[in-house]
Amino acid sequence: MGISKDAVKDVIREGHFSRKVNTMQEALVDANATIDRYKIMEFVSLEEEAFCEFACGFLEEYPFLAGKGDIGCDLEVFQGRDYAWLSKEERQLYNEFCYRECVAVYCPTQRLCFVVDPQGYEYARYVHITAYQNLI
């Protein structure tokens, strides 16, 4: 489809992220979901069968998620600085402008898309469900 992280690199959105849920159904009814800002860093296209398996097994290991996800911030003042060494005021500013660095997992034949922040793991640690068309 020609979608790359360059096509969406500066777009920061908000979404409801569920933590450590195993299925799409669990994520949709998760009362503990948090509203977080996020940026898509990569799109991963799956065939329909693999996409359905992913929707029913977020906690399984997926090599395409390994080492991806994190918390980012585009403000120049925070580049290369450790959060632990920031002052209280700097932490508040950082938290206001930070976002999840996510992988968008989609299937061209499906309408839904899973926005995933694996936080370096091989499973979908944090998941937001949205319509694929909302991202492109």
N, C-alpha and C positions, 0 to 999 in steps of 0.2 A: 504493500500500500504506500510505501514511501514515507512513512512516519518515522521520525527520528527525534532524539532528545533535543536537537537543534531547533526543531519546529516549535517546541513548547518550552524552551529553556528558561525563559523569564516569566513564565506564568505561575503565579502562586495562588492556590485555591484553598478552600476550607472543606472539611468533610468529617463525618462521624466515624471514628476509628474504634474498632473492637480489638481487644487484646486477648491473644491466645484462645480464640474460638476455633473449633474444628470444621464447622460447616457454614455454608452461606446462610442457612436458616438460623443458626445460632447468632450470627452477626446481625441479621435483620431484626432480631428481637432483643438484642443486648441492651439492657437498661444501664449498663456501666460504660457505654461508649463515650468517648470524649471528642469534643470538637477541636480539631487540630488543623493548622495550616500545612500544606504540602506542595511539593513540586515534583513533577514527573521527570525522572532522570533517564528512564529507558522504557520502551514498549516491548513486551514479549507476546508474540502471537502463538496461540496453541490451536491444534486441530480440535474439532468439536468433542471427541471422546476424551482427550486429555484435559480439555477445559472443564468438562463435567466432573471428571475425577478430581481436579483441583478444587472445584466448588464444594466437594464432599470430603476433602481431606487437607485443609489448610495446614494442619500440624505435621503432615508428612514432609519428608526431605525432598527438596527440588534443587538440583544443581544450578539451575538458572537464577536462583536467588542468593546463592552463596557469596558472601562478602559484600553484599549490596545493602543499601539503606543506611540511614544515619540521620543526624540532625544537622542542618546547615543554616547559615546566615550569610546574606550577601553584603552586609555592612562592612566596608573596608576596615574600620577600626578594630574589628574582631578577628580579622584574618590572621591565622597563626598563633592565636592566643588561647590559653587553656582556661576553660570556664571556672575552674577551681580558684584561679588567681584574679578573677574579676571582682570589682567592688560591688556592693549591694545595688547601687544605681546602675552600674554597667550590666549586671545580671538582669535587672528589670528591662533595660533597653534591649538586650540580647533576646530575652524571652518574648518580647513584643514583635521582634522581626525574624525569629527563627522559624523553621519549617522542617517537616519530615522529607527526606530524600527518598522517593518511592519508585517502585517498578509497577507499571500498569500491565496487568495480565488480561488479555482479551482473546476472543475468538471472532474472526470475521463474520461468522454466521449467527452470532449472538448479539443481543443488545446490551447486556450487562458487561461491566468491566470491574475487575478487582484491583484496587490501588493498594499496594502492599509495601510496608516498611519492615523488612526482615531484621533490621538492626544487626546485620552481619551474619545472621544465622541462615540455614538452608530451608527454613520453613516460614510461613506467612505469620509472623509474630503480631503485627498490627494490620488490620484489614479495613478498608473502606470500600463500599459497593456503590457504584454509580453507573449511569448510562454511558456507554462508550462514546456516543455522540457529544457528550458534555466535555470531553477531553480534547477533541480535535478541532 
